[in-house]
């Protein structure tokens, strides 16, 4: 990574951190603005679901666009930010305990 990429990735990381909620399980800035959850959660059966954290799909996007520095650096910053969550490796969840699966947003 060159100097420009490191600076760019650092700036994007700061922006990613600014959008996240200060509370665990809290609603972030984008979720408040658009009144929806952007997590990719798919049911497996009546009790379990799969939660594709944003850092997982950003890995795919970063790989696909590895020659496009801007996109790649946004993805790298998002991957780093996503890996900082305590539950970043919790992929299979229990629907009864998964706050994201049943997350309701206040009507504005």
LINDA-V976843 format. One record per backbone hydrogen bond with DSSP energy under -0.5 kcal/mol. NH is the residue of the N-H (numbers start at 1). CO is the residue of the C=O. If there is no record, write none. Layout:
NH/CO, NH/CO
This chain:
6/2, 7/3, 8/4, 9/5, 10/6, 11/7, 12/8, 13/9, 14/10, 15/11, 16/12, 17/13, 18/14, 19/15, 19/16, 20/16, 26/23, 29/19, 32/28, 33/29, 34/30, 35/31, 36/31, 40/52, 41/39, 42/50, 44/48, 45/48, 49/93, 50/42, 51/91, 52/40, 52/50, 53/51, 56/53, 57/53, 58/54, 59/55, 60/56, 61/57, 62/58, 63/59, 64/60, 65/61, 66/63, 68/65, 69/67, 72/68, 73/69, 74/70, 75/71, 76/72, 77/73, 78/74, 79/75, 80/76, 81/77, 82/78, 83/79, 84/81, 85/82, 88/85, 90/87, 91/89, 93/49, 93/91, 95/47, 95/93, 97/94, 98/94, 99/97, 102/98, 103/100
